[in-house]
Amino acid sequence: MRPLSHSSIKLYEDCPKKWYFKYIEKLPEKEKPFFSFGKSLHSALEFLYKDQGLLFPSLEELLKTYEQVWLTKGYESPESEENYKAEGRQILTEYYEKNKAVFRRPLAVEHQFNLEVSGIKVIGFIDRIDKVAGDRLSIVDYKTGKEITRKRAATDPQLTMYQMACEQDFGLKADSLIFYHLNSQTPVTSGPHSEEQVRSLRENIVRVGTAIQKAIAADDNGRDFKPDPGEPKCNWCDFRPHCPVWAHQYAKKSPPAVTAAPPSPGLGDDMFQPAAQPAAGHPRDDERLAKLVDLYGELHRKIEKDEERAEKVKAEILAALREHNYVKAFGTHYQAVKHESVVWEFGDEKRPKVLEIIRSAGYWDQVVGPMMVKVQTLLKDVNTPFDLKDRIQRLGKEVLHTSLRVSKVKEEE
């Protein structure tokens, strides 16, 4: 059996079948933007602390490394990726400025540990370990996303596991356990976890490890890994098409063709002609559905290519308009008009803070409606207090939005 980890234990407890699909069947999962974002920030902070000699890198070096280690997978669009990347630059800049006065060489960075609990192997990585007064340890795990509570830091078995590993590997006791929330630059700190918490975690490792070993030994194509359906976790599960609870909702994939490939489906095909209706689940029914899916995919791919090409042409037009200081240009059949406006953009994590500032300042009625549109109006209003504008703008960035409207040229009469 592969060694366990905090995340794999948590996954098994959430749904044994999902654990089976991920670690035994090794089925692919969709790339997630928050994974790429979090890993990119972790890699940049690893550079900041690891093997840098006596001097810490400059902020410019940190941000340059961030660009180099940036992971591009999982983002819905280039715009979404750039928004994440900009938020990451802001997070790293704020982290650097807040902590530069107390930078010190850590005892370990990205420390890999190996535990063994009653024959069950456990592995993991700890973001940072600092040696503090009294030959004790401060254990730090970076977090992004939603805010962390003190209760979680005091009870989360991830930190209990890290405490166990550090005390084993370094022979020193923990002084503090920290979830450092990067979005808010907040170290959420707990004292050492109790002996009871350590004992409970050890028992849970053995319980989960033993259950997995028995299910693997049964060698029954994963039937001993039982699904544990529920909301909302099943809604976001990448393995639904393979799960016995949900597989009936998904048409079977068409087998690969063994003869010459048919031409790409087009609008002229008889795809949309009325067809005899076979019984549900009949092979002919699934074959026709597969063709429709392929046609839809081909059409969408064509639209995406056309949109990508249109965006490139749009960029060239806007560049030419700016170069000549034009706002309007004409073709033989169409005309293009440039519009520019400056707006303030806020990441998803900052929007609740923006709205709370506005609410506490008594301006809530002015933004009730399409929220971010109303916020822009509030920021542009000359009657809005400067202090309120400043507090809101510190959470965002000023962005120039440029649109290009193309319309038919009116033919002369």
C-alpha positions in Angstrom: 0.0 0.0 0.0 1.2 3.5 -0.8 2.1 5.6 2.2 -0.7 7.7 3.6 -0.7 11.5 3.9 -2.9 14.0 5.6 -4.8 14.7 2.4 -5.2 11.0 1.4 -6.6 10.2 4.9 -9.0 13.0 4.6 -10.0 11.9 1.1 -10.7 8.3 2.3 -12.8 9.5 5.2 -14.7 11.7 2.7 -15.4 8.8 0.3 -13.5 5.5 0.1 -14.5 5.1 -3.6 -13.0 8.4 -4.5 -9.7 7.3 -2.8 -9.8 4.1 -4.9 -10.4 6.0 -8.2 -7.5 8.5 -7.4 -4.9 6.2 -6.0 -5.6 2.7 -7.3 -7.3 3.4 -10.7 -5.3 6.6 -11.1 -8.1 8.2 -13.0 -7.4 11.7 -14.3 -8.8 14.8 -12.5 -9.6 18.2 -13.9 -6.9 20.8 -13.2 -8.1 23.3 -10.6 -7.0 26.9 -10.6 -6.7 27.2 -6.8 -4.3 24.2 -6.8 -2.0 25.9 -9.4 -2.3 29.3 -7.6 -1.5 27.8 -4.2 1.5 25.8 -5.5 2.9 28.8 -7.3 2.8 30.9 -4.1 4.4 28.0 -2.1 7.2 27.7 -4.6 7.9 31.4 -4.5 8.0 31.4 -0.7 10.3 28.3 -0.8 12.7 30.4 -2.9 12.5 33.2 -0.4 13.6 31.1 2.6 15.6 28.2 1.1 19.4 28.1 0.6 19.9 31.8 0.1 23.0 32.3 2.1 23.3 35.1 4.6 21.1 37.6 2.7 17.5 37.2 1.8 16.4 37.9 -1.8 15.0 41.3 -2.7 11.3 41.8 -3.5 12.2 42.1 -7.2 14.0 38.7 -7.1 11.0 37.1 -5.3 8.5 38.4 -7.9 10.8 37.3 -10.7 10.9 33.8 -9.3 7.2 33.9 -8.9 6.8 34.5 -12.6 9.2 31.6 -13.4 7.5 29.1 -11.1 4.0 30.1 -12.1 1.7 27.2 -13.0 -0.7 27.7 -15.9 -3.0 24.8 -15.6 -6.7 24.9 -14.7 -7.6 28.5 -15.4 -10.8 29.1 -17.3 -9.4 31.9 -19.5 -6.3 34.0 -19.9 -8.1 36.8 -18.1 -8.9 34.6 -15.1 -5.3 33.4 -15.0 -4.0 37.0 -15.1 -6.4 38.0 -12.2 -5.0 35.1 -10.1 -1.4 36.0 -11.0 -2.0 39.7 -10.1 -3.5 38.7 -6.8 -0.5 36.5 -6.1 1.9 39.3 -6.8 0.0 41.5 -4.3 0.0 38.7 -1.7 3.8 38.2 -2.1 4.5 41.9 -2.0 2.4 42.3 1.2 4.0 39.3 2.7 7.5 40.6 2.0 6.8 44.1 3.4 5.2 42.7 6.5 7.9 40.1 7.3 11.1 41.6 6.0 12.0 43.1 9.3 11.8 39.7 11.1 13.3 37.5 8.3 15.5 34.8 9.7 16.9 31.6 8.4 14.5 28.8 9.1 15.5 25.4 10.4 13.9 23.7 7.4 11.8 24.6 4.3 9.6 22.1 2.5 10.7 19.5 5.0 9.8 15.9 3.9 8.9 13.6 6.7 8.3 9.8 7.0 6.3 8.5 9.9 5.4 4.9 10.7 2.4 4.2 13.0 1.9 0.5 13.9 3.2 -0.5 10.5 1.3 2.2 8.5 3.6 4.6 6.7 2.8 8.3 6.5 4.6 10.9 4.4 4.2 14.7 4.0 5.9 18.0 3.5 6.0 20.9 6.0 6.2 24.4 4.5 8.5 26.0 7.1 10.0 25.1 10.5 11.6 27.8 12.7 13.7 27.2 15.7 12.7 29.6 18.5 13.7 30.3 22.1 14.2 27.4 24.4 15.2 25.0 21.6 11.6 24.7 20.6 9.9 24.7 17.1 7.4 26.9 15.3 5.7 25.0 12.6 4.2 27.0 9.7 1.8 25.9 7.0 0.8 28.4 4.3 -2.9 28.6 3.3 -4.8 30.4 0.6 -8.5 30.7 0.1 -11.1 31.2 2.8 -10.1 32.6 6.2 -8.8 30.3 8.9 -10.2 30.2 12.4 -8.3 29.8 15.7 -10.4 26.8 16.4 -9.2 25.1 13.3 -5.6 25.8 14.1 -6.2 24.3 17.6 -7.9 21.1 16.3 -6.8 20.4 12.7 -5.1 16.9 12.5 -2.8 18.3 9.8 -1.0 20.3 12.4 -1.0 17.4 14.8 0.7 15.3 12.2 3.3 18.0 11.5 4.0 18.3 15.3 4.5 14.5 15.5 6.9 14.6 12.5 8.9 17.5 13.8 9.3 16.0 17.2 10.5 12.7 15.7 12.8 14.2 13.1 14.4 17.0 15.1 14.0 15.7 18.7 12.6 19.1 19.8 9.2 20.0 21.2 6.7 22.3 19.3 6.2 25.8 20.7 3.6 26.9 18.2 1.6 25.6 15.2 0.7 28.2 12.6 -1.7 28.3 9.6 -0.4 31.4 7.8 -3.3 32.8 5.8 -1.7 34.5 2.8 -4.7 36.3 1.5 -5.1 38.3 4.7 -1.5 38.1 5.9 -2.7 36.6 9.1 -0.8 34.0 11.1 -3.4 31.9 12.9 -1.5 30.4 15.8 -2.1 27.5 18.2 -0.1 26.1 21.0 1.2 22.5 20.8 -1.5 20.0 20.3 -2.2 17.7 23.3 -1.1 14.2 23.9 -4.8 13.2 23.5 -4.9 14.8 20.0 -1.7 12.9 19.1 -3.1 9.6 20.4 -6.4 10.2 18.5 -4.5 10.9 15.2 -2.4 7.8 15.6 -5.5 5.7 16.1 -7.1 7.2 13.1 -4.1 6.5 10.9 -4.2 2.9 11.9 -8.0 2.7 11.4 -7.8 4.2 7.9 -4.6 2.3 6.9 -6.0 -1.0 8.0 -9.3 -0.5 6.2 -7.5 0.3 3.0 -5.2 -2.7 3.3 -8.2 -5.0 3.8 -10.0 -3.5 0.8 -6.9 -3.9 -1.4 -6.4 -7.5 -0.2 -9.9 -8.4 -1.2 -8.9 -7.9 -4.8 -12.5 -7.5 -6.0 -12.1 -4.6 -8.5 -12.6 -2.0 -5.8 -16.0 -3.2 -4.6 -14.8 -3.0 -0.9 -14.1 0.7 -1.4 -17.7 1.8 -0.8 -19.0 5.1 -2.2 -20.3 7.6 0.4 -22.6 9.9 -1.6 -23.7 13.3 -0.3 -24.2 16.9 -1.1 -22.4 19.0 -2.2 -19.3 16.9 -2.5 -20.7 14.7 -5.2 -21.5 17.7 -7.3 -17.8 18.6 -7.7 -16.4 15.1 -8.0 -14.4 14.4 -11.2 -15.1 10.7 -10.8 -18.9 10.8 -11.1 -19.0 9.1 -14.6 -17.1 6.1 -13.0 -19.0 5.9 -9.7 -21.6 3.2 -9.3 -23.9 5.8 -7.7 -23.9 8.1 -10.7 -22.6 6.2 -13.7 -26.1 5.6 -15.0 -26.4 9.3 -15.8 -23.6 9.2 -18.3 -23.7 7.7 -21.8 -21.0 5.2 -22.6 -18.1 6.6 -24.6 -18.0 5.5 -28.3 -15.4 2.8 -29.0 -12.5 3.9 -31.2 -13.1 3.5 -34.9 -11.5 0.4 -36.5 -12.2 1.6 -40.1 -11.3 4.7 -41.9 -12.3 7.8 -39.9 -15.5 9.5 -41.1 -15.3 13.1 -42.3 -15.7 15.8 -39.6 -19.4 16.4 -39.0 -20.8 19.4 -40.6 -24.1 21.3 -40.8 -24.9 19.6 -44.0 -25.0 16.1 -42.5 -28.2 14.3 -41.8 -27.4 14.6 -38.1 -30.5 16.6 -37.5 -32.9 14.6 -39.6 -35.6 12.7 -37.8 -34.5 9.3 -36.8 -36.2 6.1 -35.8 -36.3 6.1 -32.0 -34.6 3.0 -30.6 -35.1 1.9 -27.0 -33.2 3.9 -24.4 -29.7 2.6 -24.1 -29.8 0.9 -27.5 -26.4 1.0 -29.2 -27.8 3.0 -32.1 -29.1 5.6 -29.7 -25.7 6.0 -28.0 -24.0 6.2 -31.4 -26.2 9.0 -32.6 -25.7 10.8 -29.2 -21.9 10.4 -29.6 -22.1 12.0 -33.1 -24.1 14.9 -31.8 -21.6 15.4 -29.0 -18.7 15.4 -31.5 -20.6 17.8 -33.8 -21.2 20.2 -30.8 -17.6 19.9 -29.9 -16.4 20.7 -33.4 -18.7 23.7 -33.6 -17.5 25.0 -30.3 -13.9 24.6 -31.3 -14.5 26.5 -34.5 -16.2 29.3 -32.4 -13.2 29.4 -30.0 -10.8 29.6 -32.9 -12.8 32.4 -34.5 -13.0 34.3 -31.2 -9.3 33.9 -30.6 -8.6 35.2 -34.1 -11.0 38.1 -33.6 -9.3 39.1 -30.3 -5.9 39.2 -32.1 -7.4 41.4 -34.9 -9.1 43.6 -32.2 -5.7 44.0 -30.4 -4.0 45.1 -33.7 -6.8 47.6 -34.4 -6.6 49.1 -30.9 -2.8 49.4 -31.1 -3.1 51.2 -34.5 -5.8 53.6 -33.1 -3.6 54.4 -30.1 -0.6 54.9 -32.3 -2.4 57.5 -34.4 -4.4 58.9 -31.5 -7.7 57.9 -33.3 -11.0 56.9 -31.7 -12.6 55.7 -34.9 -11.6 54.0 -38.1 -13.4 52.9 -41.3 -13.2 49.9 -43.5 -15.1 49.4 -46.7 -18.0 47.7 -45.0 -17.5 48.2 -41.3 -16.4 50.9 -38.8 -14.6 50.5 -35.5 -15.1 52.9 -32.5 -12.8 52.8 -29.4 -14.2 53.4 -26.0 -12.0 53.6 -22.8 -12.9 53.7 -19.1 -11.0 53.4 -15.9 -12.4 51.0 -13.3 -11.2 49.4 -10.1 -11.0 45.6 -10.0 -11.2 43.5 -6.9 -10.4 39.8 -6.6 -13.1 37.5 -5.4 -11.4 37.3 -1.9 -11.5 41.1 -1.5 -15.1 41.8 -2.6 -16.7 41.0 0.7 -14.2 43.4 2.4 -15.1 46.1 0.0 -18.8 45.8 0.6 -18.3 45.6 4.4 -16.3 48.9 4.3 -19.1 50.5 2.3 -21.8 49.1 4.6 -20.0 50.3 7.8 -19.5 53.8 6.3 -23.3 54.2 5.6 -23.1 54.0 1.8 -24.8 50.7 1.4 -27.9 52.0 -0.3 -25.7 53.4 -3.1 -24.4 50.0 -4.1 -27.5 47.9 -3.7 -28.0 46.4 -7.2 -25.4 45.1 -9.5 -22.7 45.4 -6.8 -19.4 46.0 -8.6 -21.1 48.4 -11.1 -22.4 50.4 -8.2 -19.0 50.3 -6.5 -17.5 51.9 -9.6 -20.2 54.7 -9.4 -19.4 55.3 -5.8 -15.7 55.6 -6.4 -16.2 58.1 -9.2 -18.6 60.2 -7.2 -16.9 63.5 -6.2 -19.1 63.5 -3.0 -17.7 60.2 -1.7 -15.4 60.9 1.2 -11.7 60.5 0.3 -11.0 58.3 3.2 -13.7 55.8 2.1 -12.4 55.8 -1.5 -8.9 55.2 -0.2 -9.9 52.2 2.0 -11.8 50.6 -0.9 -9.1 51.3 -3.5 -6.4 49.7 -1.3 -8.2 46.4 -1.9 -8.1 46.6 -5.7 -6.2 47.9 -8.7 -7.0 50.5 -11.2 -7.5 49.0 -14.7 -8.1 50.7 -18.0 -10.9 49.0 -19.8 -10.9 49.5 -23.6 -13.7 48.2 -25.8 -14.0 48.2 -29.6 -17.4 48.5 -31.2 -17.7 47.4 -34.8 -20.8 48.1 -36.9 -21.8 48.2 -40.5 -20.9 51.3 -42.4 -24.0 53.1 -43.5 -24.1 53.1 -47.3 -24.4 56.5 -48.9 -27.8 57.2 -50.5 
